[in-house]
Structure formats: structure tokens, C-alpha cells
Amino acid sequence: MKLQVPEDVALVGFDYVDFLDVLGYPLTVVSRPTSEMGSIAMQLLLDRINGEDNKAYQRIMLQSYL
């Protein structure tokens, strides 16, 4: 039995990378806001270094995209 994409099998990836365009068939990808994640992480680190953050735990939720 020979399977074909996308007729028989669907692929889902995580984090878009440019070379996926050369696959030649559709690929669903879940993307995270990596730039925003980095900016927030840097700000939290600077706040902690400067003594402006006295929280032991903080939850930050960002939107992922399909």
C-alpha cells in the first residue's frame, strides 16, 4: 500500500521554517510568537536584575497560530 500526501496522510509541523515551501504539498504548521517571547523574557530578566521584580512566579500566556 502506497500512501500519498495530502490524499492519505496529513502532516502538522511545529514552528515554521522557510524550507518547508519546497516540499510541494500543503503542511499545517503551529507557530509561536518567538520574537515576542524573547522580548518578554529579556524584560523579565532586566526587571529581576534591577530589583524591580519581587514575584517568585509569574504566568504569561501568548497566542500561538495555526
mmCIF file as Biopython writes it, N, C-alpha, C and O atoms, coordinates in Angstrom:
data_model
#
loop_
_atom_site.group_PDB
_atom_site.id
_atom_site.type_symbol
_atom_site.label_atom_id
_atom_site.label_alt_id
_atom_site.label_comp_id
_atom_site.label_asym_id
_atom_site.label_entity_id
_atom_site.label_seq_id
_atom_site.pdbx_PDB_ins_code
_atom_site.Cartn_x
_atom_site.Cartn_y
_atom_site.Cartn_z
_atom_site.occupancy
_atom_site.B_iso_or_equiv
_atom_site.auth_seq_id
_atom_site.auth_asym_id
_atom_site.pdbx_PDB_model_num
ATOM 1   N N  . MET A ? 1  ? 0.833  -1.183 0.000  1.0 0.0 1  A 1 
ATOM 2   C CA . MET A ? 1  ? 0.000  0.000  0.000  1.0 0.0 1  A 1 
ATOM 3   C C  . MET A ? 1  ? 0.877  1.244  0.000  1.0 0.0 1  A 1 
ATOM 4   O O  . MET A ? 1  ? 1.738  1.414  0.863  1.0 0.0 1  A 1 
ATOM 5   N N  . LYS A ? 2  ? 0.646  2.102  -0.971 1.0 0.0 2  A 1 
ATOM 6   C CA . LYS A ? 2  ? 1.433  3.328  -1.080 1.0 0.0 2  A 1 
ATOM 7   C C  . LYS A ? 2  ? 0.591  4.510  -0.599 1.0 0.0 2  A 1 
ATOM 8   O O  . LYS A ? 2  ? -0.491 4.765  -1.128 1.0 0.0 2  A 1 
ATOM 9   N N  . LEU A ? 3  ? 1.091  5.226  0.400  1.0 0.0 3  A 1 
ATOM 10  C CA . LEU A ? 3  ? 0.391  6.396  0.925  1.0 0.0 3  A 1 
ATOM 11  C C  . LEU A ? 3  ? 0.879  7.648  0.220  1.0 0.0 3  A 1 
ATOM 12  O O  . LEU A ? 3  ? 2.053  7.767  -0.132 1.0 0.0 3  A 1 
ATOM 13  N N  . GLN A ? 4  ? -0.049 8.582  0.020  1.0 0.0 4  A 1 
ATOM 14  C CA . GLN A ? 4  ? 0.296  9.844  -0.628 1.0 0.0 4  A 1 
ATOM 15  C C  . GLN A ? 4  ? -0.110 11.010 0.262  1.0 0.0 4  A 1 
ATOM 16  O O  . GLN A ? 4  ? -1.118 10.967 0.968  1.0 0.0 4  A 1 
ATOM 17  N N  . VAL A ? 5  ? 0.709  12.048 0.202  1.0 0.0 5  A 1 
ATOM 18  C CA . VAL A ? 5  ? 0.423  13.290 0.920  1.0 0.0 5  A 1 
ATOM 19  C C  . VAL A ? 5  ? -0.100 14.290 -0.101 1.0 0.0 5  A 1 
ATOM 20  O O  . VAL A ? 5  ? 0.540  14.445 -1.141 1.0 0.0 5  A 1 
ATOM 21  N N  . PRO A ? 6  ? -1.186 14.961 0.113  1.0 0.0 6  A 1 
ATOM 22  C CA . PRO A ? 6  ? -2.050 15.005 1.281  1.0 0.0 6  A 1 
ATOM 23  C C  . PRO A ? 6  ? -3.281 14.115 1.165  1.0 0.0 6  A 1 
ATOM 24  O O  . PRO A ? 6  ? -4.159 14.193 2.024  1.0 0.0 6  A 1 
ATOM 25  N N  . GLU A ? 7  ? -3.380 13.283 0.150  1.0 0.0 7  A 1 
ATOM 26  C CA . GLU A ? 7  ? -4.584 12.470 -0.031 1.0 0.0 7  A 1 
ATOM 27  C C  . GLU A ? 7  ? -4.819 11.486 1.117  1.0 0.0 7  A 1 
ATOM 28  O O  . GLU A ? 7  ? -5.945 11.353 1.598  1.0 0.0 7  A 1 
ATOM 29  N N  . ASP A ? 8  ? -3.774 10.806 1.553  1.0 0.0 8  A 1 
ATOM 30  C CA . ASP A ? 8  ? -3.916 9.771  2.574  1.0 0.0 8  A 1 
ATOM 31  C C  . ASP A ? 8  ? -3.388 10.173 3.950  1.0 0.0 8  A 1 
ATOM 32  O O  . ASP A ? 8  ? -3.858 9.678  4.975  1.0 0.0 8  A 1 
ATOM 33  N N  . VAL A ? 9  ? -2.438 11.045 3.962  1.0 0.0 9  A 1 
ATOM 34  C CA . VAL A ? 9  ? -1.771 11.427 5.205  1.0 0.0 9  A 1 
ATOM 35  C C  . VAL A ? 9  ? -1.665 12.942 5.263  1.0 0.0 9  A 1 
ATOM 36  O O  . VAL A ? 9  ? -1.284 13.582 4.283  1.0 0.0 9  A 1 
ATOM 37  N N  . ALA A ? 10 ? -2.001 13.513 6.409  1.0 0.0 10 A 1 
ATOM 38  C CA . ALA A ? 10 ? -1.831 14.949 6.625  1.0 0.0 10 A 1 
ATOM 39  C C  . ALA A ? 10 ? -0.694 15.157 7.627  1.0 0.0 10 A 1 
ATOM 40  O O  . ALA A ? 10 ? -0.574 14.428 8.611  1.0 0.0 10 A 1 
ATOM 41  N N  . LEU A ? 11 ? 0.122  16.147 7.360  1.0 0.0 11 A 1 
ATOM 42  C CA . LEU A ? 11 ? 1.238  16.452 8.246  1.0 0.0 11 A 1 
ATOM 43  C C  . LEU A ? 11 ? 0.975  17.753 8.985  1.0 0.0 11 A 1 
ATOM 44  O O  . LEU A ? 11 ? 0.414  18.697 8.428  1.0 0.0 11 A 1 
ATOM 45  N N  . VAL A ? 12 ? 1.386  17.790 10.242 1.0 0.0 12 A 1 
ATOM 46  C CA . VAL A ? 12 ? 1.324  19.015 11.034 1.0 0.0 12 A 1 
ATOM 47  C C  . VAL A ? 12 ? 2.715  19.250 11.592 1.0 0.0 12 A 1 
ATOM 48  O O  . VAL A ? 12 ? 3.310  18.363 12.205 1.0 0.0 12 A 1 
ATOM 49  N N  . GLY A ? 13 ? 3.226  20.450 11.374 1.0 0.0 13 A 1 
ATOM 50  C CA . GLY A ? 13 ? 4.550  20.798 11.875 1.0 0.0 13 A 1 
ATOM 51  C C  . GLY A ? 13 ? 4.462  21.780 13.029 1.0 0.0 13 A 1 
ATOM 52  O O  . GLY A ? 13 ? 3.398  22.327 13.321 1.0 0.0 13 A 1 
ATOM 53  N N  . PHE A ? 14 ? 5.599  21.996 13.681 1.0 0.0 14 A 1 
ATOM 54  C CA . PHE A ? 14 ? 5.664  22.935 14.794 1.0 0.0 14 A 1 
ATOM 55  C C  . PHE A ? 14 ? 6.797  23.895 14.517 1.0 0.0 14 A 1 
ATOM 56  O O  . PHE A ? 14 ? 7.938  23.473 14.330 1.0 0.0 14 A 1 
ATOM 57  N N  . ASP A ? 15 ? 6.500  25.174 14.490 1.0 0.0 15 A 1 
ATOM 58  C CA . ASP A ? 15 ? 7.424  26.264 14.175 1.0 0.0 15 A 1 
ATOM 59  C C  . ASP A ? 15 ? 7.779  26.267 12.689 1.0 0.0 15 A 1 
ATOM 60  O O  . ASP A ? 15 ? 8.476  25.382 12.192 1.0 0.0 15 A 1 
ATOM 61  N N  . TYR A ? 16 ? 7.294  27.257 12.023 1.0 0.0 16 A 1 
ATOM 62  C CA . TYR A ? 16 ? 7.500  27.397 10.576 1.0 0.0 16 A 1 
ATOM 63  C C  . TYR A ? 16 ? 8.964  27.689 10.270 1.0 0.0 16 A 1 
ATOM 64  O O  . TYR A ? 16 ? 9.600  28.496 10.948 1.0 0.0 16 A 1 
ATOM 65  N N  . VAL A ? 17 ? 9.481  27.037 9.263  1.0 0.0 17 A 1 
ATOM 66  C CA . VAL A ? 17 ? 10.815 27.338 8.740  1.0 0.0 17 A 1 
ATOM 67  C C  . VAL A ? 17 ? 10.703 27.488 7.231  1.0 0.0 17 A 1 
ATOM 68  O O  . VAL A ? 17 ? 9.875  26.830 6.601  1.0 0.0 17 A 1 
ATOM 69  N N  . ASP A ? 18 ? 11.524 28.341 6.653  1.0 0.0 18 A 1 
ATOM 70  C CA . ASP A ? 18 ? 11.405 28.704 5.245  1.0 0.0 18 A 1 
ATOM 71  C C  . ASP A ? 18 ? 11.497 27.529 4.279  1.0 0.0 18 A 1 
ATOM 72  O O  . ASP A ? 18 ? 10.824 27.540 3.249  1.0 0.0 18 A 1 
ATOM 73  N N  . PHE A ? 19 ? 12.301 26.523 4.576  1.0 0.0 19 A 1 
ATOM 74  C CA . PHE A ? 19 ? 12.486 25.443 3.614  1.0 0.0 19 A 1 
ATOM 75  C C  . PHE A ? 19 ? 11.245 24.565 3.433  1.0 0.0 19 A 1 
ATOM 76  O O  . PHE A ? 19 ? 11.214 23.732 2.528  1.0 0.0 19 A 1 
ATOM 77  N N  . LEU A ? 20 ? 10.235 24.734 4.270  1.0 0.0 20 A 1 
ATOM 78  C CA . LEU A ? 20 ? 9.013  23.943 4.124  1.0 0.0 20 A 1 
ATOM 79  C C  . LEU A ? 20 ? 8.288  24.240 2.813  1.0 0.0 20 A 1 
ATOM 80  O O  . LEU A ? 20 ? 7.522  23.407 2.329  1.0 0.0 20 A 1 
ATOM 81  N N  . ASP A ? 21 ? 8.521  25.408 2.242  1.0 0.0 21 A 1 
ATOM 82  C CA . ASP A ? 21 ? 7.880  25.773 0.976  1.0 0.0 21 A 1 
ATOM 83  C C  . ASP A ? 21 ? 8.295  24.854 -0.175 1.0 0.0 21 A 1 
ATOM 84  O O  . ASP A ? 21 ? 7.546  24.711 -1.142 1.0 0.0 21 A 1 
ATOM 85  N N  . VAL A ? 22 ? 9.453  24.241 -0.093 1.0 0.0 22 A 1 
ATOM 86  C CA . VAL A ? 22 ? 9.936  23.406 -1.182 1.0 0.0 22 A 1 
ATOM 87  C C  . VAL A ? 22 ? 9.366  21.986 -1.154 1.0 0.0 22 A 1 
ATOM 88  O O  . VAL A ? 22 ? 9.648  21.195 -2.053 1.0 0.0 22 A 1 
ATOM 89  N N  . LEU A ? 23 ? 8.575  21.656 -0.143 1.0 0.0 23 A 1 
ATOM 90  C CA . LEU A ? 23 ? 8.016  20.308 -0.044 1.0 0.0 23 A 1 
ATOM 91  C C  . LEU A ? 23 ? 7.067  19.984 -1.186 1.0 0.0 23 A 1 
ATOM 92  O O  . LEU A ? 23 ? 6.999  18.838 -1.632 1.0 0.0 23 A 1 
ATOM 93  N N  . GLY A ? 24 ? 6.338  20.975 -1.660 1.0 0.0 24 A 1 
ATOM 94  C CA . GLY A ? 24 ? 5.447  20.747 -2.787 1.0 0.0 24 A 1 
ATOM 95  C C  . GLY A ? 24 ? 4.058  20.267 -2.407 1.0 0.0 24 A 1 
ATOM 96  O O  . GLY A ? 24 ? 3.257  19.968 -3.293 1.0 0.0 24 A 1 
ATOM 97  N N  . TYR A ? 25 ? 3.752  20.184 -1.145 1.0 0.0 25 A 1 
ATOM 98  C CA . TYR A ? 25 ? 2.411  19.812 -0.697 1.0 0.0 25 A 1 
ATOM 99  C C  . TYR A ? 25 ? 2.091  20.617 0.554  1.0 0.0 25 A 1 
ATOM 100 O O  . TYR A ? 25 ? 2.991  21.099 1.242  1.0 0.0 25 A 1 
ATOM 101 N N  . PRO A ? 26 ? 0.792  20.758 0.842  1.0 0.0 26 A 1 
ATOM 102 C CA . PRO A ? 26 ? 0.403  21.594 1.983  1.0 0.0 26 A 1 
ATOM 103 C C  . PRO A ? 26 ? 0.863  21.009 3.321  1.0 0.0 26 A 1 
ATOM 104 O O  . PRO A ? 26 ? 0.824  19.798 3.535  1.0 0.0 26 A 1 
ATOM 105 N N  . LEU A ? 27 ? 1.288  21.878 4.189  1.0 0.0 27 A 1 
ATOM 106 C CA . LEU A ? 27 ? 1.702  21.471 5.518  1.0 0.0 27 A 1 
ATOM 107 C C  . LEU A ? 27 ? 1.114  22.454 6.523  1.0 0.0 27 A 1 
ATOM 108 O O  . LEU A ? 27 ? 1.350  23.659 6.432  1.0 0.0 27 A 1 
ATOM 109 N N  . THR A ? 28 ? 0.359  21.944 7.467  1.0 0.0 28 A 1 
ATOM 110 C CA . THR A ? 28 ? -0.192 22.772 8.532  1.0 0.0 28 A 1 
ATOM 111 C C  . THR A ? 28 ? 0.886  22.956 9.586  1.0 0.0 28 A 1 
ATOM 112 O O  . THR A ? 28 ? 1.542  21.994 9.985  1.0 0.0 28 A 1 
ATOM 113 N N  . VAL A ? 29 ? 1.070  24.191 10.037 1.0 0.0 29 A 1 
ATOM 114 C CA . VAL A ? 29 ? 2.135  24.486 10.985 1.0 0.0 29 A 1 
ATOM 115 C C  . VAL A ? 29 ? 1.591  25.297 12.154 1.0 0.0 29 A 1 
ATOM 116 O O  . VAL A ? 29 ? 0.837  26.250 11.961 1.0 0.0 29 A 1 
ATOM 117 N N  . VAL A ? 30 ? 1.974  24.918 13.354 1.0 0.0 30 A 1 
ATOM 118 C CA . VAL A ? 30 ? 1.670  25.691 14.552 1.0 0.0 30 A 1 
ATOM 119 C C  . VAL A ? 30 ? 2.865  26.606 14.805 1.0 0.0 30 A 1 
ATOM 120 O O  . VAL A ? 30 ? 3.992  26.134 14.962 1.0 0.0 30 A 1 
ATOM 121 N N  . SER A ? 31 ? 2.620  27.906 14.844 1.0 0.0 31 A 1 
ATOM 122 C CA . SER A ? 31 ? 3.698  28.879 15.043 1.0 0.0 31 A 1 
ATOM 123 C C  . SER A ? 31 ? 3.559  29.565 16.389 1.0 0.0 31 A 1 
ATOM 124 O O  . SER A ? 31 ? 2.457  29.868 16.845 1.0 0.0 31 A 1 
ATOM 125 N N  . ARG A ? 32 ? 4.688  29.798 17.004 1.0 0.0 32 A 1 
ATOM 126 C CA . ARG A ? 32 ? 4.724  30.528 18.269 1.0 0.0 32 A 1 
ATOM 127 C C  . ARG A ? 32 ? 5.302  31.911 18.015 1.0 0.0 32 A 1 
ATOM 128 O O  . ARG A ? 32 ? 6.099  32.081 17.092 1.0 0.0 32 A 1 
ATOM 129 N N  . PRO A ? 33 ? 4.918  32.904 18.813 1.0 0.0 33 A 1 
ATOM 130 C CA . PRO A ? 33 ? 5.450  34.257 18.641 1.0 0.0 33 A 1 
ATOM 131 C C  . PRO A ? 33 ? 6.850  34.369 19.268 1.0 0.0 33 A 1 
ATOM 132 O O  . PRO A ? 33 ? 7.003  34.966 20.333 1.0 0.0 33 A 1 
ATOM 133 N N  . THR A ? 34 ? 7.856  33.804 18.617 1.0 0.0 34 A 1 
ATOM 134 C CA . THR A ? 34 ? 9.189  33.695 19.208 1.0 0.0 34 A 1 
ATOM 135 C C  . THR A ? 34 ? 9.825  35.053 19.488 1.0 0.0 34 A 1 
ATOM 136 O O  . THR A ? 34 ? 10.524 35.211 20.489 1.0 0.0 34 A 1 
ATOM 137 N N  . SER A ? 35 ? 9.595  36.027 18.626 1.0 0.0 35 A 1 
ATOM 138 C CA . SER A ? 35 ? 10.159 37.351 18.866 1.0 0.0 35 A 1 
ATOM 139 C C  . SER A ? 35 ? 9.561  37.980 20.121 1.0 0.0 35 A 1 
ATOM 140 O O  . SER A ? 35 ? 10.273 38.562 20.940 1.0 0.0 35 A 1 
ATOM 141 N N  . GLU A ? 36 ? 8.254  37.854 20.258 1.0 0.0 36 A 1 
ATOM 142 C CA . GLU A ? 36 ? 7.579  38.379 21.449 1.0 0.0 36 A 1 
ATOM 143 C C  . GLU A ? 36 ? 8.027  37.624 22.701 1.0 0.0 36 A 1 
ATOM 144 O O  . GLU A ? 36 ? 8.193  38.229 23.760 1.0 0.0 36 A 1 
ATOM 145 N N  . MET A ? 37 ? 8.220  36.327 22.591 1.0 0.0 37 A 1 
ATOM 146 C CA . MET A ? 37 ? 8.691  35.533 23.729 1.0 0.0 37 A 1 
ATOM 147 C C  . MET A ? 37 ? 10.065 36.022 24.185 1.0 0.0 37 A 1 
ATOM 148 O O  . MET A ? 37 ? 10.318 36.160 25.382 1.0 0.0 37 A 1 
ATOM 149 N N  . GLY A ? 38 ? 10.944 36.281 23.225 1.0 0.0 38 A 1 
ATOM 150 C CA . GLY A ? 38 ? 12.284 36.770 23.552 1.0 0.0 38 A 1 
ATOM 151 C C  . GLY A ? 38 ? 12.254 38.139 24.202 1.0 0.0 38 A 1 
ATOM 152 O O  . GLY A ? 38 ? 12.982 38.389 25.163 1.0 0.0 38 A 1 
ATOM 153 N N  . SER A ? 39 ? 11.415 39.030 23.682 1.0 0.0 39 A 1 
ATOM 154 C CA . SER A ? 39 ? 11.308 40.380 24.239 1.0 0.0 39 A 1 
ATOM 155 C C  . SER A ? 39 ? 10.805 40.344 25.679 1.0 0.0 39 A 1 
ATOM 156 O O  . SER A ? 39 ? 11.336 41.033 26.549 1.0 0.0 39 A 1 
ATOM 157 N N  . ILE A ? 40 ? 9.787  39.541 25.918 1.0 0.0 40 A 1 
ATOM 158 C CA . ILE A ? 40 ? 9.227  39.435 27.267 1.0 0.0 40 A 1 
ATOM 159 C C  . ILE A ? 40 ? 10.255 38.816 28.220 1.0 0.0 40 A 1 
ATOM 160 O O  . ILE A ? 40 ? 10.413 39.284 29.348 1.0 0.0 40 A 1 
ATOM 161 N N  . ALA A ? 41 ? 10.942 37.781 27.777 1.0 0.0 41 A 1 
ATOM 162 C CA . ALA A ? 41 ? 11.954 37.134 28.618 1.0 0.0 41 A 1 
ATOM 163 C C  . ALA A ? 41 ? 13.062 38.119 28.982 1.0 0.0 41 A 1 
ATOM 164 O O  . ALA A ? 41 ? 13.522 38.149 30.124 1.0 0.0 41 A 1 
ATOM 165 N N  . MET A ? 42 ? 13.493 38.930 28.001 1.0 0.0 42 A 1 
ATOM 166 C CA . MET A ? 42 ? 14.547 39.906 28.272 1.0 0.0 42 A 1 
ATOM 167 C C  . MET A ? 42 ? 14.073 40.956 29.265 1.0 0.0 42 A 1 
ATOM 168 O O  . MET A ? 42 ? 14.822 41.335 30.166 1.0 0.0 42 A 1 
ATOM 169 N N  . GLN A ? 43 ? 12.849 41.428 29.117 1.0 0.0 43 A 1 
ATOM 170 C CA . GLN A ? 43 ? 12.314 42.427 30.037 1.0 0.0 43 A 1 
ATOM 171 C C  . GLN A ? 43 ? 12.191 41.867 31.454 1.0 0.0 43 A 1 
ATOM 172 O O  . GLN A ? 43 ? 12.508 42.559 32.422 1.0 0.0 43 A 1 
ATOM 173 N N  . LEU A ? 44 ? 11.737 40.627 31.581 1.0 0.0 44 A 1 
ATOM 174 C CA . LEU A ? 44 ? 11.644 39.994 32.894 1.0 0.0 44 A 1 
ATOM 175 C C  . LEU A ? 44 ? 13.023 39.855 33.542 1.0 0.0 44 A 1 
ATOM 176 O O  . LEU A ? 44 ? 13.176 40.075 34.744 1.0 0.0 44 A 1 
ATOM 177 N N  . LEU A ? 45 ? 14.024 39.487 32.737 1.0 0.0 45 A 1 
ATOM 178 C CA . LEU A ? 45 ? 15.381 39.354 33.255 1.0 0.0 45 A 1 
ATOM 179 C C  . LEU A ? 45 ? 15.918 40.704 33.722 1.0 0.0 45 A 1 
ATOM 180 O O  . LEU A ? 45 ? 16.495 40.803 34.805 1.0 0.0 45 A 1 
ATOM 181 N N  . LEU A ? 46 ? 15.731 41.740 32.909 1.0 0.0 46 A 1 
ATOM 182 C CA . LEU A ? 46 ? 16.201 43.073 33.298 1.0 0.0 46 A 1 
ATOM 183 C C  . LEU A ? 46 ? 15.499 43.562 34.561 1.0 0.0 46 A 1 
ATOM 184 O O  . LEU A ? 46 ? 16.133 44.160 35.429 1.0 0.0 46 A 1 
ATOM 185 N N  . ASP A ? 47 ? 14.195 43.312 34.670 1.0 0.0 47 A 1 
ATOM 186 C CA . ASP A ? 47 ? 13.459 43.699 35.873 1.0 0.0 47 A 1 
ATOM 187 C C  . ASP A ? 47 ? 14.030 43.000 37.105 1.0 0.0 47 A 1 
ATOM 188 O O  . ASP A ? 47 ? 14.168 43.611 38.165 1.0 0.0 47 A 1 
ATOM 189 N N  . ARG A ? 48 ? 14.357 41.729 36.961 1.0 0.0 48 A 1 
ATOM 190 C CA . ARG A ? 48 ? 14.910 40.982 38.096 1.0 0.0 48 A 1 
ATOM 191 C C  . ARG A ? 48 ? 16.304 41.483 38.459 1.0 0.0 48 A 1 
ATOM 192 O O  . ARG A ? 48 ? 16.624 41.627 39.639 1.0 0.0 48 A 1 
ATOM 193 N N  . ILE A ? 49 ? 17.132 41.749 37.457 1.0 0.0 49 A 1 
ATOM 194 C CA . ILE A ? 49 ? 18.486 42.259 37.711 1.0 0.0 49 A 1 
ATOM 195 C C  . ILE A ? 49 ? 18.423 43.605 38.427 1.0 0.0 49 A 1 
ATOM 196 O O  . ILE A ? 49 ? 19.213 43.867 39.334 1.0 0.0 49 A 1 
ATOM 197 N N  . ASN A ? 50 ? 17.480 44.459 38.019 1.0 0.0 50 A 1 
ATOM 198 C CA . ASN A ? 50 ? 17.351 45.796 38.593 1.0 0.0 50 A 1 
ATOM 199 C C  . ASN A ? 50 ? 16.547 45.817 39.891 1.0 0.0 50 A 1 
ATOM 200 O O  . ASN A ? 50 ? 16.310 46.889 40.448 1.0 0.0 50 A 1 
ATOM 201 N N  . GLY A ? 51 ? 16.127 44.657 40.379 1.0 0.0 51 A 1 
ATOM 202 C CA . GLY A ? 51 ? 15.396 44.570 41.634 1.0 0.0 51 A 1 
ATOM 203 C C  . GLY A ? 51 ? 13.964 45.067 41.544 1.0 0.0 51 A 1 
ATOM 204 O O  . GLY A ? 51 ? 13.347 45.349 42.572 1.0 0.0 51 A 1 
ATOM 205 N N  . GLU A ? 52 ? 13.425 45.180 40.343 1.0 0.0 52 A 1 
ATOM 206 C CA . GLU A ? 52 ? 12.063 45.676 40.151 1.0 0.0 52 A 1 
ATOM 207 C C  . GLU A ? 52 ? 11.024 44.558 40.148 1.0 0.0 52 A 1 
ATOM 208 O O  . GLU A ? 52 ? 9.823  44.823 40.090 1.0 0.0 52 A 1 
ATOM 209 N N  . ASP A ? 53 ? 11.482 43.320 40.210 1.0 0.0 53 A 1 
ATOM 210 C CA . ASP A ? 53 ? 10.567 42.173 40.180 1.0 0.0 53 A 1 
ATOM 211 C C  . ASP A ? 53 ? 10.744 41.372 41.463 1.0 0.0 53 A 1 
ATOM 212 O O  . ASP A ? 53 ? 11.794 40.770 41.685 1.0 0.0 53 A 1 
ATOM 213 N N  . ASN A ? 54 ? 9.714  41.365 42.307 1.0 0.0 54 A 1 
ATOM 214 C CA . ASN A ? 54 ? 9.810  40.602 43.546 1.0 0.0 54 A 1 
ATOM 215 C C  . ASN A ? 54 ? 8.880  39.399 43.547 1.0 0.0 54 A 1 
ATOM 216 O O  . ASN A ? 54 ? 8.627  38.810 44.598 1.0 0.0 54 A 1 
ATOM 217 N N  . LYS A ? 55 ? 8.365  39.028 42.367 1.0 0.0 55 A 1 
ATOM 218 C CA . LYS A ? 55 ? 7.478  37.873 42.259 1.0 0.0 55 A 1 
ATOM 219 C C  . LYS A ? 55 ? 8.313  36.598 42.130 1.0 0.0 55 A 1 
ATOM 220 O O  . LYS A ? 55 ? 9.305  36.567 41.402 1.0 0.0 55 A 1 
ATOM 221 N N  . ALA A ? 56 ? 7.905  35.558 42.838 1.0 0.0 56 A 1 
ATOM 222 C CA . ALA A ? 56 ? 8.595  34.272 42.721 1.0 0.0 56 A 1 
ATOM 223 C C  . ALA A ? 56 ? 8.116  33.519 41.487 1.0 0.0 56 A 1 
ATOM 224 O O  . ALA A ? 56 ? 8.839  32.690 40.935 1.0 0.0 56 A 1 
ATOM 225 N N  . TYR A ? 57 ? 6.886  33.814 41.057 1.0 0.0 57 A 1 
ATOM 226 C CA . TYR A ? 57 ? 6.300  33.072 39.943 1.0 0.0 57 A 1 
ATOM 227 C C  . TYR A ? 57 ? 5.407  34.010 39.152 1.0 0.0 57 A 1 
ATOM 228 O O  . TYR A ? 57 ? 4.677  34.818 39.726 1.0 0.0 57 A 1 
ATOM 229 N N  . GLN A ? 58 ? 5.469  33.901 37.852 1.0 0.0 58 A 1 
ATOM 230 C CA . GLN A ? 58 ? 4.616  34.718 37.002 1.0 0.0 58 A 1 
ATOM 231 C C  . GLN A ? 58 ? 4.213  33.895 35.789 1.0 0.0 58 A 1 
ATOM 232 O O  . GLN A ? 58 ? 5.056  33.247 35.169 1.0 0.0 58 A 1 
ATOM 233 N N  . ARG A ? 59 ? 2.936  33.916 35.450 1.0 0.0 59 A 1 
ATOM 234 C CA . ARG A ? 59 ? 2.449  33.171 34.286 1.0 0.0 59 A 1 
ATOM 235 C C  . ARG A ? 59 ? 2.117  34.164 33.174 1.0 0.0 59 A 1 
ATOM 236 O O  . ARG A ? 59 ? 1.347  35.104 33.368 1.0 0.0 59 A 1 
ATOM 237 N N  . ILE A ? 60 ? 2.710  33.935 32.016 1.0 0.0 60 A 1 
ATOM 238 C CA . ILE A ? 60 ? 2.449  34.773 30.843 1.0 0.0 60 A 1 
ATOM 239 C C  . ILE A ? 60 ? 2.023  33.840 29.721 1.0 0.0 60 A 1 
ATOM 240 O O  . ILE A ? 60 ? 2.736  32.895 29.385 1.0 0.0 60 A 1 
ATOM 241 N N  . MET A ? 61 ? 0.870  34.106 29.149 1.0 0.0 61 A 1 
ATOM 242 C CA . MET A ? 61 ? 0.357  33.267 28.062 1.0 0.0 61 A 1 
ATOM 243 C C  . MET A ? 61 ? 0.335  34.068 26.777 1.0 0.0 61 A 1 
ATOM 244 O O  . MET A ? 61 ? -0.192 35.180 26.739 1.0 0.0 61 A 1 
ATOM 245 N N  . LEU A ? 62 ? 0.907  33.504 25.727 1.0 0.0 62 A 1 
ATOM 246 C CA . LEU A ? 62 ? 0.931  34.143 24.419 1.0 0.0 62 A 1 
ATOM 247 C C  . LEU A ? 62 ? 0.157  33.295 23.431 1.0 0.0 62 A 1 
ATOM 248 O O  . LEU A ? 62 ? 0.062  32.078 23.591 1.0 0.0 62 A 1 
ATOM 249 N N  . GLN A ? 63 ? -0.386 33.920 22.428 1.0 0.0 63 A 1 
ATOM 250 C CA . GLN A ? 63 ? -1.192 33.252 21.426 1.0 0.0 63 A 1 
ATOM 251 C C  . GLN A ? 63 ? -0.318 32.516 20.409 1.0 0.0 63 A 1 
ATOM 252 O O  . GLN A ? 63 ? 0.608  33.103 19.850 1.0 0.0 63 A 1 
ATOM 253 N N  . SER A ? 64 ? -0.602 31.255 20.170 1.0 0.0 64 A 1 
ATOM 254 C CA . SER A ? 64 ? 0.024  30.506 19.081 1.0 0.0 64 A 1 
ATOM 255 C C  . SER A ? 64 ? -0.905 30.552 17.882 1.0 0.0 64 A 1 
ATOM 256 O O  . SER A ? 64 ? -2.103 30.791 18.032 1.0 0.0 64 A 1 
ATOM 257 N N  . TYR A ? 65 ? -0.367 30.326 16.705 1.0 0.0 65 A 1 
ATOM 258 C CA . TYR A ? 65 ? -1.159 30.424 15.474 1.0 0.0 65 A 1 
ATOM 259 C C  . TYR A ? 65 ? -1.056 29.144 14.661 1.0 0.0 65 A 1 
ATOM 260 O O  . TYR A ? 65 ? 0.001  28.515 14.603 1.0 0.0 65 A 1 
ATOM 261 N N  . LEU A ? 66 ? -2.146 28.771 14.046 1.0 0.0 66 A 1 
ATOM 262 C CA . LEU A ? 66 ? -2.190 27.586 13.196 1.0 0.0 66 A 1 
ATOM 263 C C  . LEU A ? 66 ? -2.167 28.002 11.744 1.0 0.0 66 A 1 
ATOM 264 O O  . LEU A ? 66 ? -2.197 27.150 10.857 1.0 0.0 66 A 1 
#
